[in-house]
Amino acid sequence: MGDTSFIWSSNKQSIVTLSSCEAEYIAANSAICHLIWLRNMLKHLGFPQENPTKIYIDNRSAIALAKNSVYHKRSKHIDTCHHFIRKHVKNKEVELISCKTNDQVVDIFTKPLKGETFIKMKFMLGMTSPD
């Protein structure tokens, strides 16, 4: 809570995607499902979230797809259940923010990184080495 991560999960997507845009869009949709659940739980505990929750995505096409509900020739095959994200972006419960790949902190959990990048990500998470 606050500026600390307190929940994390990783799993393979259960569907095959045809582009990195689609993969990021579906991953963001899954994250938003968890996010809405957490926002509702906090609301019931007496801690309503007034501002939109920020979701960092390193694919600008996925952000554009979530913000623009206009028919896209290249995204017509995406199942409608994955457009859940659009409602929450429109209602300002979620804010999608473009994030450079080099600043995507979650990569520490999902990819092999060079030593210097690993150390940078570790400190971005607030982790330090014991003295």
N, CA, C and O atoms as CSV, one atom per row, in Angstrom:
chain,resi,resn,atom,element,x,y,z
A,1,MET,N,N,0.852,-1.169,0.000
A,1,MET,CA,C,0.000,0.000,0.000
A,1,MET,C,C,0.900,1.234,0.000
A,1,MET,O,O,2.101,1.130,0.249
A,2,GLY,N,N,0.338,2.363,-0.270
A,2,GLY,CA,C,1.158,3.564,-0.372
A,2,GLY,C,C,2.034,3.465,-1.597
A,2,GLY,O,O,1.539,3.316,-2.714
A,3,ASP,N,N,3.340,3.549,-1.391
A,3,ASP,CA,C,4.258,3.433,-2.527
A,3,ASP,C,C,4.938,2.071,-2.574
A,3,ASP,O,O,5.993,1.920,-3.190
A,4,THR,N,N,4.331,1.076,-1.920
A,4,THR,CA,C,4.911,-0.260,-1.850
A,4,THR,C,C,4.034,-1.268,-2.588
A,4,THR,O,O,2.808,-1.227,-2.484
A,5,SER,N,N,4.660,-2.159,-3.322
A,5,SER,CA,C,3.904,-3.245,-3.951
A,5,SER,C,C,3.533,-4.245,-2.875
A,5,SER,O,O,4.361,-4.590,-2.032
A,6,PHE,N,N,2.299,-4.710,-2.898
A,6,PHE,CA,C,1.911,-5.691,-1.901
A,6,PHE,C,C,1.228,-6.909,-2.506
A,6,PHE,O,O,0.872,-7.842,-1.786
A,7,ILE,N,N,1.044,-6.909,-3.817
A,7,ILE,CA,C,0.484,-8.068,-4.487
A,7,ILE,C,C,1.185,-8.213,-5.832
A,7,ILE,O,O,1.482,-7.228,-6.508
A,8,TRP,N,N,1.441,-9.460,-6.200
A,8,TRP,CA,C,2.119,-9.715,-7.460
A,8,TRP,C,C,1.776,-11.112,-7.905
A,8,TRP,O,O,1.690,-12.026,-7.085
A,9,SER,N,N,1.579,-11.287,-9.190
A,9,SER,CA,C,1.372,-12.628,-9.724
A,9,SER,C,C,1.916,-12.677,-11.141
A,9,SER,O,O,2.055,-11.656,-11.815
A,10,SER,N,N,2.215,-13.873,-11.564
A,10,SER,CA,C,2.717,-14.074,-12.915
A,10,SER,C,C,2.218,-15.423,-13.405
A,10,SER,O,O,2.292,-16.424,-12.692
A,11,ASN,N,N,1.713,-15.437,-14.617
A,11,ASN,CA,C,1.305,-16.696,-15.214
A,11,ASN,C,C,1.267,-16.539,-16.722
A,11,ASN,O,O,1.246,-15.426,-17.248
A,12,LYS,N,N,1.259,-17.668,-17.404
A,12,LYS,CA,C,1.165,-17.625,-18.853
A,12,LYS,C,C,-0.242,-17.205,-19.251
A,12,LYS,O,O,-1.220,-17.546,-18.584
A,13,GLN,N,N,-0.328,-16.462,-20.342
A,13,GLN,CA,C,-1.651,-16.130,-20.849
A,13,GLN,C,C,-2.278,-17.408,-21.382
A,13,GLN,O,O,-1.604,-18.225,-22.009
A,14,SER,N,N,-3.553,-17.573,-21.132
A,14,SER,CA,C,-4.230,-18.813,-21.516
A,14,SER,C,C,-4.670,-18.819,-22.978
A,14,SER,O,O,-5.251,-19.795,-23.451
A,15,ILE,N,N,-4.394,-17.733,-23.688
A,15,ILE,CA,C,-4.772,-17.666,-25.099
A,15,ILE,C,C,-3.554,-17.285,-25.928
A,15,ILE,O,O,-2.566,-16.767,-25.409
A,16,VAL,N,N,-3.645,-17.546,-27.205
A,16,VAL,CA,C,-2.580,-17.171,-28.131
A,16,VAL,C,C,-2.923,-15.791,-28.682
A,16,VAL,O,O,-4.048,-15.544,-29.116
A,17,THR,N,N,-1.938,-14.901,-28.657
A,17,THR,CA,C,-2.153,-13.562,-29.206
A,17,THR,C,C,-1.377,-13.420,-30.506
A,17,THR,O,O,-0.401,-14.130,-30.746
A,18,LEU,N,N,-1.826,-12.499,-31.330
A,18,LEU,CA,C,-1.219,-12.332,-32.643
A,18,LEU,C,C,-0.226,-11.177,-32.715
A,18,LEU,O,O,0.448,-10.994,-33.729
A,19,SER,N,N,-0.138,-10.394,-31.631
A,19,SER,CA,C,0.793,-9.270,-31.638
A,19,SER,C,C,1.171,-8.913,-30.209
A,19,SER,O,O,0.500,-9.320,-29.260
A,20,SER,N,N,2.239,-8.157,-30.063
A,20,SER,CA,C,2.626,-7.706,-28.720
A,20,SER,C,C,1.593,-6.727,-28.181
A,20,SER,O,O,1.370,-6.677,-26.972
A,21,CYS,N,N,0.960,-5.950,-29.052
A,21,CYS,CA,C,-0.103,-5.037,-28.631
A,21,CYS,C,C,-1.242,-5.819,-27.987
A,21,CYS,O,O,-1.717,-5.462,-26.909
A,22,GLU,N,N,-1.672,-6.876,-28.647
A,22,GLU,CA,C,-2.764,-7.691,-28.119
A,22,GLU,C,C,-2.360,-8.359,-26.807
A,22,GLU,O,O,-3.162,-8.420,-25.875
A,23,ALA,N,N,-1.143,-8.854,-26.724
A,23,ALA,CA,C,-0.666,-9.497,-25.492
A,23,ALA,C,C,-0.660,-8.511,-24.331
A,23,ALA,O,O,-1.104,-8.848,-23.233
A,24,GLU,N,N,-0.167,-7.304,-24.556
A,24,GLU,CA,C,-0.137,-6.274,-23.506
A,24,GLU,C,C,-1.553,-5.846,-23.125
A,24,GLU,O,O,-1.837,-5.623,-21.948
A,25,TYR,N,N,-2.426,-5.732,-24.096
A,25,TYR,CA,C,-3.813,-5.333,-23.865
A,25,TYR,C,C,-4.515,-6.358,-22.981
A,25,TYR,O,O,-5.216,-5.990,-22.038
A,26,ILE,N,N,-4.336,-7.612,-23.274
A,26,ILE,CA,C,-4.970,-8.679,-22.500
A,26,ILE,C,C,-4.357,-8.765,-21.104
A,26,ILE,O,O,-5.069,-9.013,-20.131
A,27,ALA,N,N,-3.048,-8.563,-20.996
A,27,ALA,CA,C,-2.402,-8.560,-19.680
A,27,ALA,C,C,-2.904,-7.387,-18.835
A,27,ALA,O,O,-3.150,-7.540,-17.638
A,28,ALA,N,N,-3.055,-6.224,-19.456
A,28,ALA,CA,C,-3.577,-5.058,-18.738
A,28,ALA,C,C,-5.016,-5.305,-18.298
A,28,ALA,O,O,-5.412,-4.901,-17.204
A,29,ASN,N,N,-5.791,-5.962,-19.141
A,29,ASN,CA,C,-7.168,-6.296,-18.797
A,29,ASN,C,C,-7.213,-7.184,-17.554
A,29,ASN,O,O,-8.037,-6.976,-16.664
A,30,SER,N,N,-6.339,-8.155,-17.500
A,30,SER,CA,C,-6.264,-9.038,-16.328
A,30,SER,C,C,-5.868,-8.254,-15.078
A,30,SER,O,O,-6.442,-8.451,-14.006
A,31,ALA,N,N,-4.896,-7.374,-15.220
A,31,ALA,CA,C,-4.456,-6.554,-14.085
A,31,ALA,C,C,-5.602,-5.667,-13.590
A,31,ALA,O,O,-5.764,-5.476,-12.385
A,32,ILE,N,N,-6.379,-5.138,-14.503
A,32,ILE,CA,C,-7.479,-4.263,-14.120
A,32,ILE,C,C,-8.584,-5.035,-13.414
A,32,ILE,O,O,-9.243,-4.489,-12.529
A,33,CYS,N,N,-8.799,-6.282,-13.781
A,33,CYS,CA,C,-9.766,-7.114,-13.046
A,33,CYS,C,C,-9.358,-7.214,-11.581
A,33,CYS,O,O,-10.193,-7.054,-10.691
A,34,HIS,N,N,-8.073,-7.479,-11.326
A,34,HIS,CA,C,-7.562,-7.550,-9.946
A,34,HIS,C,C,-7.651,-6.183,-9.272
A,34,HIS,O,O,-8.007,-6.075,-8.098
A,35,LEU,N,N,-7.324,-5.157,-10.028
A,35,LEU,CA,C,-7.344,-3.801,-9.500
A,35,LEU,C,C,-8.739,-3.387,-9.042
A,35,LEU,O,O,-8.889,-2.811,-7.964
A,36,ILE,N,N,-9.743,-3.668,-9.834
A,36,ILE,CA,C,-11.116,-3.310,-9.475
A,36,ILE,C,C,-11.534,-4.057,-8.212
A,36,ILE,O,O,-12.195,-3.487,-7.343
A,37,TRP,N,N,-11.157,-5.315,-8.108
A,37,TRP,CA,C,-11.452,-6.082,-6.899
A,37,TRP,C,C,-10.800,-5.428,-5.679
A,37,TRP,O,O,-11.438,-5.275,-4.638
A,38,LEU,N,N,-9.519,-5.039,-5.813
A,38,LEU,CA,C,-8.817,-4.392,-4.694
A,38,LEU,C,C,-9.443,-3.049,-4.335
A,38,LEU,O,O,-9.591,-2.734,-3.154
A,39,ARG,N,N,-9.812,-2.258,-5.334
A,39,ARG,CA,C,-10.455,-0.964,-5.067
A,39,ARG,C,C,-11.773,-1.159,-4.316
A,39,ARG,O,O,-12.075,-0.410,-3.387
A,40,ASN,N,N,-12.551,-2.157,-4.713
A,40,ASN,CA,C,-13.815,-2.435,-4.029
A,40,ASN,C,C,-13.579,-2.913,-2.598
A,40,ASN,O,O,-14.304,-2.521,-1.684
A,41,MET,N,N,-12.572,-3.755,-2.404
A,41,MET,CA,C,-12.267,-4.234,-1.063
A,41,MET,C,C,-11.852,-3.071,-0.159
A,41,MET,O,O,-12.312,-2.979,0.979
A,42,LEU,N,N,-10.992,-2.190,-0.655
A,42,LEU,CA,C,-10.566,-1.029,0.122
A,42,LEU,C,C,-11.741,-0.104,0.428
A,42,LEU,O,O,-11.815,0.472,1.514
A,43,LYS,N,N,-12.648,0.037,-0.516
A,43,LYS,CA,C,-13.838,0.867,-0.298
A,43,LYS,C,C,-14.677,0.305,0.847
A,43,LYS,O,O,-15.140,1.057,1.705
A,44,HIS,N,N,-14.873,-1.010,0.863
A,44,HIS,CA,C,-15.648,-1.651,1.929
A,44,HIS,C,C,-14.942,-1.568,3.278
A,44,HIS,O,O,-15.596,-1.612,4.320
A,45,LEU,N,N,-13.624,-1.450,3.270
A,45,LEU,CA,C,-12.861,-1.305,4.510
A,45,LEU,C,C,-12.790,0.147,4.973
A,45,LEU,O,O,-12.209,0.439,6.019
A,46,GLY,N,N,-13.376,1.053,4.201
A,46,GLY,CA,C,-13.392,2.459,4.574
A,46,GLY,C,C,-12.267,3.284,3.990
A,46,GLY,O,O,-11.985,4.382,4.470
A,47,PHE,N,N,-11.621,2.768,2.957
A,47,PHE,CA,C,-10.530,3.485,2.296
A,47,PHE,C,C,-10.833,3.639,0.804
A,47,PHE,O,O,-10.145,3.050,-0.030
A,48,PRO,N,N,-11.857,4.425,0.464
A,48,PRO,CA,C,-12.189,4.582,-0.959
A,48,PRO,C,C,-11.057,5.272,-1.711
A,48,PRO,O,O,-10.395,6.168,-1.187
A,49,GLN,N,N,-10.855,4.843,-2.927
A,49,GLN,CA,C,-9.815,5.409,-3.777
A,49,GLN,C,C,-10.433,6.518,-4.619
A,49,GLN,O,O,-11.265,6.256,-5.487
A,50,GLU,N,N,-10.026,7.754,-4.362
A,50,GLU,CA,C,-10.604,8.899,-5.061
A,50,GLU,C,C,-10.009,9.083,-6.455
A,50,GLU,O,O,-10.723,9.431,-7.396
A,51,ASN,N,N,-8.728,8.855,-6.584
A,51,ASN,CA,C,-8.034,9.087,-7.858
A,51,ASN,C,C,-7.942,7.798,-8.657
A,51,ASN,O,O,-8.031,6.705,-8.096
A,52,PRO,N,N,-7.762,7.925,-9.974
A,52,PRO,CA,C,-7.584,6.715,-10.783
A,52,PRO,C,C,-6.308,5.989,-10.369
A,52,PRO,O,O,-5.317,6.617,-9.997
A,53,THR,N,N,-6.343,4.679,-10.437
A,53,THR,CA,C,-5.159,3.872,-10.157
A,53,THR,C,C,-4.326,3.822,-11.428
A,53,THR,O,O,-4.861,3.603,-12.515
A,54,LYS,N,N,-3.036,4.023,-11.299
A,54,LYS,CA,C,-2.145,4.072,-12.459
A,54,LYS,C,C,-1.671,2.669,-12.821
A,54,LYS,O,O,-1.229,1.901,-11.966
A,55,ILE,N,N,-1.774,2.358,-14.100
A,55,ILE,CA,C,-1.270,1.109,-14.657
A,55,ILE,C,C,-0.228,1.491,-15.699
A,55,ILE,O,O,-0.525,2.218,-16.647
A,56,TYR,N,N,0.986,1.000,-15.519
A,56,TYR,CA,C,2.075,1.315,-16.438
A,56,TYR,C,C,2.188,0.220,-17.487
A,56,TYR,O,O,2.305,-0.962,-17.163
A,57,ILE,N,N,2.151,0.634,-18.756
A,57,ILE,CA,C,2.211,-0.301,-19.882
A,57,ILE,C,C,3.314,0.169,-20.823
A,57,ILE,O,O,3.425,1.360,-21.111
A,58,ASP,N,N,4.123,-0.763,-21.298
A,58,ASP,CA,C,5.216,-0.369,-22.187
A,58,ASP,C,C,4.871,-0.548,-23.664
A,58,ASP,O,O,5.767,-0.681,-24.498
A,59,ASN,N,N,3.584,-0.553,-23.991
A,59,ASN,CA,C,3.151,-0.668,-25.378
A,59,ASN,C,C,2.109,0.415,-25.651
A,59,ASN,O,O,0.972,0.326,-25.187
A,60,ARG,N,N,2.503,1.422,-26.400
A,60,ARG,CA,C,1.609,2.558,-26.668
A,60,ARG,C,C,0.394,2.158,-27.489
A,60,ARG,O,O,-0.672,2.756,-27.347
A,61,SER,N,N,0.542,1.162,-28.340
A,61,SER,CA,C,-0.598,0.697,-29.132
A,61,SER,C,C,-1.680,0.103,-28.236
A,61,SER,O,O,-2.869,0.295,-28.489
A,62,ALA,N,N,-1.282,-0.607,-27.206
A,62,ALA,CA,C,-2.258,-1.191,-26.271
A,62,ALA,C,C,-3.003,-0.083,-25.525
A,62,ALA,O,O,-4.206,-0.189,-25.287
A,63,ILE,N,N,-2.290,0.968,-25.163
A,63,ILE,CA,C,-2.930,2.105,-24.487
A,63,ILE,C,C,-3.926,2.771,-25.426
A,63,ILE,O,O,-5.045,3.090,-25.023
A,64,ALA,N,N,-3.528,2.982,-26.669
A,64,ALA,CA,C,-4.419,3.610,-27.649
A,64,ALA,C,C,-5.667,2.755,-27.883
A,64,ALA,O,O,-6.770,3.285,-28.014
A,65,LEU,N,N,-5.493,1.455,-27.935
A,65,LEU,CA,C,-6.615,0.547,-28.136
A,65,LEU,C,C,-7.596,0.617,-26.968
A,65,LEU,O,O,-8.809,0.554,-27.169
A,66,ALA,N,N,-7.079,0.747,-25.758
A,66,ALA,CA,C,-7.936,0.831,-24.566
A,66,ALA,C,C,-8.684,2.159,-24.498
A,66,ALA,O,O,-9.812,2.210,-24.009
A,67,LYS,N,N,-8.076,3.215,-24.977
A,67,LYS,CA,C,-8.688,4.543,-24.889
A,67,LYS,C,C,-9.638,4.838,-26.036
A,67,LYS,O,O,-10.502,5.705,-25.902
A,68,ASN,N,N,-9.506,4.146,-27.157
A,68,ASN,CA,C,-10.297,4.442,-28.339
A,68,ASN,C,C,-11.135,3.224,-28.705
A,68,ASN,O,O,-10.605,2.206,-29.152
A,69,SER,N,N,-12.429,3.333,-28.514
A,69,SER,CA,C,-13.312,2.190,-28.769
A,69,SER,C,C,-13.741,2.074,-30.226
A,69,SER,O,O,-14.597,1.253,-30.554
A,70,VAL,N,N,-13.168,2.868,-31.084
A,70,VAL,CA,C,-13.493,2.816,-32.500
A,70,VAL,C,C,-12.997,1.487,-33.064
A,70,VAL,O,O,-11.955,0.980,-32.650
A,71,TYR,N,N,-13.731,0.940,-33.987
A,71,TYR,CA,C,-13.373,-0.316,-34.644
A,71,TYR,C,C,-11.985,-0.202,-35.259
A,71,TYR,O,O,-11.702,0.743,-35.996
A,72,HIS,N,N,-11.129,-1.158,-34.957
A,72,HIS,CA,C,-9.790,-1.213,-35.533
A,72,HIS,C,C,-9.671,-2.488,-36.359
A,72,HIS,O,O,-9.964,-3.578,-35.869
A,73,LYS,N,N,-9.256,-2.356,-37.574
A,73,LYS,CA,C,-9.125,-3.501,-38.467
A,73,LYS,C,C,-8.199,-4.561,-37.871
A,73,LYS,O,O,-8.463,-5.758,-37.985
A,74,ARG,N,N,-7.115,-4.116,-37.235
A,74,ARG,CA,C,-6.125,-5.063,-36.729
A,74,ARG,C,C,-6.517,-5.671,-35.384
A,74,ARG,O,O,-5.864,-6.608,-34.925
A,75,SER,N,N,-7.567,-5.159,-34.745
A,75,SER,CA,C,-7.957,-5.688,-33.437
A,75,SER,C,C,-9.342,-6.331,-33.442
A,75,SER,O,O,-9.878,-6.646,-32.379
A,76,LYS,N,N,-9.921,-6.528,-34.611
A,76,LYS,CA,C,-11.284,-7.055,-34.692
A,76,LYS,C,C,-11.406,-8.465,-34.135
A,76,LYS,O,O,-12.501,-8.887,-33.764
A,77,HIS,N,N,-10.308,-9.196,-34.071
A,77,HIS,CA,C,-10.340,-10.574,-33.591
A,77,HIS,C,C,-10.258,-10.676,-32.068
A,77,HIS,O,O,-10.420,-11.768,-31.524
A,78,ILE,N,N,-10.013,-9.578,-31.376
A,78,ILE,CA,C,-9.911,-9.610,-29.912
A,78,ILE,C,C,-11.313,-9.808,-29.344
A,78,ILE,O,O,-12.229,-9.045,-29.651
A,79,ASP,N,N,-11.471,-10.822,-28.529
A,79,ASP,CA,C,-12.766,-11.155,-27.955
A,79,ASP,C,C,-13.297,-9.992,-27.116
A,79,ASP,O,O,-12.524,-9.297,-26.456
A,80,THR,N,N,-14.592,-9.784,-27.141
A,80,THR,CA,C,-15.192,-8.653,-26.440
A,80,THR,C,C,-14.946,-8.683,-24.939
A,80,THR,O,O,-14.933,-7.626,-24.308
A,81,CYS,N,N,-14.750,-9.851,-24.347
A,81,CYS,CA,C,-14.501,-9.902,-22.899
A,81,CYS,C,C,-13.196,-9.199,-22.533
A,81,CYS,O,O,-13.017,-8.799,-21.382
A,82,HIS,N,N,-12.299,-9.043,-23.476
A,82,HIS,CA,C,-11.030,-8.370,-23.202
A,82,HIS,C,C,-11.144,-6.850,-23.288
A,82,HIS,O,O,-10.179,-6.142,-22.999
A,83,HIS,N,N,-12.301,-6.346,-23.679
A,83,HIS,CA,C,-12.514,-4.902,-23.741
A,83,HIS,C,C,-13.073,-4.346,-22.430
A,83,HIS,O,O,-13.481,-3.186,-22.370
A,84,PHE,N,N,-13.091,-5.159,-21.398
A,84,PHE,CA,C,-13.480,-4.765,-20.040
A,84,PHE,C,C,-12.700,-3.528,-19.604
A,84,PHE,O,O,-13.217,-2.681,-18.875
A,85,ILE,N,N,-11.482,-3.435,-20.045
A,85,ILE,CA,C,-10.559,-2.355,-19.690
A,85,ILE,C,C,-11.125,-0.985,-20.083
A,85,ILE,O,O,-10.936,-0.008,-19.359
A,86,ARG,N,N,-11.806,-0.911,-21.210
A,86,ARG,CA,C,-12.273,0.377,-21.735
A,86,ARG,C,C,-13.244,1.076,-20.793
A,86,ARG,O,O,-13.177,2.292,-20.612
A,87,LYS,N,N,-14.138,0.311,-20.198
A,87,LYS,CA,C,-15.135,0.883,-19.290
A,87,LYS,C,C,-14.452,1.577,-18.115
A,87,LYS,O,O,-14.862,2.665,-17.711
A,88,HIS,N,N,-13.420,0.956,-17.572
A,88,HIS,CA,C,-12.769,1.493,-16.386
A,88,HIS,C,C,-11.835,2.658,-16.711
A,88,HIS,O,O,-11.604,3.527,-15.871
A,89,VAL,N,N,-11.305,2.673,-17.917
A,89,VAL,CA,C,-10.526,3.834,-18.368
A,89,VAL,C,C,-11.475,5.010,-18.564
A,89,VAL,O,O,-11.176,6.131,-18.153
A,90,LYS,N,N,-12.621,4.750,-19.194
A,90,LYS,CA,C,-13.606,5.805,-19.453
A,90,LYS,C,C,-14.164,6.378,-18.147
A,90,LYS,O,O,-14.392,7.584,-18.050
A,91,ASN,N,N,-14.386,5.522,-17.141
A,91,ASN,CA,C,-14.920,5.964,-15.846
A,91,ASN,C,C,-13.856,6.572,-14.933
A,91,ASN,O,O,-14.145,6.953,-13.799
A,92,LYS,N,N,-12.628,6.660,-15.434
A,92,LYS,CA,C,-11.502,7.260,-14.710
A,92,LYS,C,C,-11.181,6.532,-13.396
A,92,LYS,O,O,-10.730,7.145,-12.429
A,93,GLU,N,N,-11.420,5.222,-13.382
A,93,GLU,CA,C,-10.984,4.393,-12.258
A,93,GLU,C,C,-9.537,3.965,-12.472
A,93,GLU,O,O,-8.814,3.656,-11.525
A,94,VAL,N,N,-9.140,3.955,-13.731
A,94,VAL,CA,C,-7.810,3.505,-14.125
A,94,VAL,C,C,-7.196,4.536,-15.055
A,94,VAL,O,O,-7.877,5.103,-15.909
A,95,GLU,N,N,-5.917,4.772,-14.882
A,95,GLU,CA,C,-5.164,5.640,-15.791
A,95,GLU,C,C,-4.025,4.814,-16.373
A,95,GLU,O,O,-3.176,4.303,-15.643
A,96,LEU,N,N,-4.017,4.692,-17.692
A,96,LEU,CA,C,-2.967,3.939,-18.358
A,96,LEU,C,C,-1.834,4.891,-18.712
A,96,LEU,O,O,-2.052,5.925,-19.342
A,97,ILE,N,N,-0.634,4.536,-18.303
A,97,ILE,CA,C,0.528,5.397,-18.490
A,97,ILE,C,C,1.582,4.640,-19.286
A,97,ILE,O,O,1.903,3.489,-18.992
A,98,SER,N,N,2.107,5.310,-20.290
A,98,SER,CA,C,3.174,4.720,-21.092
A,98,SER,C,C,4.461,4.680,-20.281
A,98,SER,O,O,4.838,5.658,-19.635
A,99,CYS,N,N,5.105,3.566,-20.325
A,99,CYS,CA,C,6.328,3.360,-19.550
A,99,CYS,C,C,7.392,2.770,-20.464
A,99,CYS,O,O,7.136,1.784,-21.155
A,100,LYS,N,N,8.565,3.351,-20.475
A,100,LYS,CA,C,9.654,2.815,-21.275
A,100,LYS,C,C,9.988,1.409,-20.788
A,100,LYS,O,O,9.887,1.110,-19.598
A,101,THR,N,N,10.380,0.565,-21.708
A,101,THR,CA,C,10.739,-0.805,-21.351
A,101,THR,C,C,11.824,-0.828,-20.281
A,101,THR,O,O,11.793,-1.679,-19.392
A,102,ASN,N,N,12.779,0.088,-20.354
A,102,ASN,CA,C,13.879,0.122,-19.379
A,102,ASN,C,C,13.420,0.474,-17.973
A,102,ASN,O,O,14.123,0.194,-17.002
A,103,ASP,N,N,12.244,1.088,-17.854
A,103,ASP,CA,C,11.718,1.483,-16.546
A,103,ASP,C,C,10.590,0.578,-16.065
A,103,ASP,O,O,9.932,0.886,-15.071
A,104,GLN,N,N,10.364,-0.517,-16.748
A,104,GLN,CA,C,9.294,-1.449,-16.385
A,104,GLN,C,C,9.798,-2.357,-15.269
A,104,GLN,O,O,10.416,-3.390,-15.526
A,105,VAL,N,N,9.529,-1.962,-14.033
A,105,VAL,CA,C,10.091,-2.614,-12.847
A,105,VAL,C,C,9.713,-4.089,-12.755
A,105,VAL,O,O,10.495,-4.895,-12.251
A,106,VAL,N,N,8.537,-4.448,-13.232
A,106,VAL,CA,C,8.075,-5.832,-13.123
A,106,VAL,C,C,8.979,-6.802,-13.884
A,106,VAL,O,O,8.937,-8.007,-13.634
A,107,ASP,N,N,9.788,-6.296,-14.801
A,107,ASP,CA,C,10.696,-7.167,-15.552
A,107,ASP,C,C,11.642,-7.933,-14.640
A,107,ASP,O,O,12.133,-8.995,-15.023
A,108,ILE,N,N,11.906,-7.423,-13.451
A,108,ILE,CA,C,12.787,-8.122,-12.512
A,108,ILE,C,C,12.205,-9.489,-12.152
A,108,ILE,O,O,12.952,-10.411,-11.822
A,109,PHE,N,N,10.886,-9.626,-12.213
A,109,PHE,CA,C,10.218,-10.879,-11.865
A,109,PHE,C,C,10.010,-11.799,-13.061
A,109,PHE,O,O,9.781,-12.996,-12.889
A,110,THR,N,N,10.086,-11.254,-14.264
A,110,THR,CA,C,9.668,-12.037,-15.430
A,110,THR,C,C,10.737,-12.291,-16.480
A,110,THR,O,O,10.528,-13.099,-17.385
A,111,LYS,N,N,11.891,-11.611,-16.379
A,111,LYS,CA,C,12.903,-11.750,-17.428
A,111,LYS,C,C,14.297,-11.844,-16.826
A,111,LYS,O,O,14.547,-11.312,-15.744
A,112,PRO,N,N,15.206,-12.519,-17.523
A,112,PRO,CA,C,16.601,-12.449,-17.089
A,112,PRO,C,C,17.149,-11.065,-17.449
A,112,PRO,O,O,16.963,-10.599,-18.573
A,113,LEU,N,N,17.816,-10.417,-16.511
A,113,LEU,CA,C,18.319,-9.060,-16.726
A,113,LEU,C,C,19.826,-9.008,-16.544
A,113,LEU,O,O,20.411,-9.834,-15.845
A,114,LYS,N,N,20.445,-8.024,-17.184
A,114,LYS,CA,C,21.865,-7.757,-16.961
A,114,LYS,C,C,22.037,-7.291,-15.522
A,114,LYS,O,O,21.100,-6.775,-14.914
A,115,GLY,N,N,23.222,-7.473,-14.985
A,115,GLY,CA,C,23.499,-7.127,-13.592
A,115,GLY,C,C,23.124,-5.707,-13.222
A,115,GLY,O,O,22.467,-5.483,-12.206
A,116,GLU,N,N,23.537,-4.739,-14.040
A,116,GLU,CA,C,23.251,-3.334,-13.724
A,116,GLU,C,C,21.753,-3.041,-13.783
A,116,GLU,O,O,21.239,-2.264,-12.978
A,117,THR,N,N,21.057,-3.658,-14.730
A,117,THR,CA,C,19.615,-3.461,-14.826
A,117,THR,C,C,18.907,-4.099,-13.633
A,117,THR,O,O,17.960,-3.532,-13.089
A,118,PHE,N,N,19.372,-5.282,-13.231
A,118,PHE,CA,C,18.789,-5.958,-12.066
A,118,PHE,C,C,18.929,-5.095,-10.817
A,118,PHE,O,O,17.975,-4.949,-10.053
A,119,ILE,N,N,20.102,-4.527,-10.608
A,119,ILE,CA,C,20.339,-3.675,-9.431
A,119,ILE,C,C,19.442,-2.440,-9.482
A,119,ILE,O,O,18.871,-2.044,-8.466
A,120,LYS,N,N,19.317,-1.826,-10.671
A,120,LYS,CA,C,18.448,-0.655,-10.830
A,120,LYS,C,C,17.006,-1.005,-10.471
A,120,LYS,O,O,16.349,-0.275,-9.729
A,121,MET,N,N,16.518,-2.129,-11.003
A,121,MET,CA,C,15.139,-2.538,-10.735
A,121,MET,C,C,14.945,-2.880,-9.259
A,121,MET,O,O,13.899,-2.582,-8.681
A,122,LYS,N,N,15.936,-3.494,-8.661
A,122,LYS,CA,C,15.858,-3.859,-7.244
A,122,LYS,C,C,15.683,-2.616,-6.383
A,122,LYS,O,O,14.863,-2.606,-5.465
A,123,PHE,N,N,16.439,-1.582,-6.672
A,123,PHE,CA,C,16.317,-0.336,-5.911
A,123,PHE,C,C,15.014,0.393,-6.221
A,123,PHE,O,O,14.453,1.057,-5.349
A,124,MET,N,N,14.525,0.274,-7.462
A,124,MET,CA,C,13.230,0.881,-7.815
A,124,MET,C,C,12.098,0.234,-7.006
A,124,MET,O,O,11.097,0.882,-6.700
A,125,LEU,N,N,12.266,-1.045,-6.664
A,125,LEU,CA,C,11.276,-1.740,-5.843
A,125,LEU,C,C,11.410,-1.407,-4.358
A,125,LEU,O,O,10.545,-1.759,-3.556
A,126,GLY,N,N,12.491,-0.731,-4.002
A,126,GLY,CA,C,12.721,-0.390,-2.594
A,126,GLY,C,C,13.483,-1.470,-1.843
A,126,GLY,O,O,13.568,-1.441,-0.615
A,127,MET,N,N,14.036,-2.425,-2.584
A,127,MET,CA,C,14.793,-3.500,-1.951
A,127,MET,C,C,16.239,-3.056,-1.776
A,127,MET,O,O,16.800,-2.409,-2.661
A,128,THR,N,N,16.836,-3.393,-0.664
A,128,THR,CA,C,18.236,-3.082,-0.431
A,128,THR,C,C,18.938,-4.331,0.081
A,128,THR,O,O,18.299,-5.251,0.591
A,129,SER,N,N,20.242,-4.352,-0.058
A,129,SER,CA,C,21.028,-5.481,0.447
A,129,SER,C,C,21.222,-5.334,1.938
A,129,SER,O,O,21.415,-4.223,2.432
A,130,PRO,N,N,21.171,-6.462,2.680
A,130,PRO,CA,C,21.408,-6.365,4.126
A,130,PRO,C,C,22.852,-5.961,4.403
A,130,PRO,O,O,23.771,-6.405,3.714
A,131,ASP,N,N,23.042,-5.130,5.398
A,131,ASP,CA,C,24.397,-4.686,5.745
A,131,ASP,C,C,25.055,-5.629,6.718
A,131,ASP,O,O,26.199,-5.407,7.116
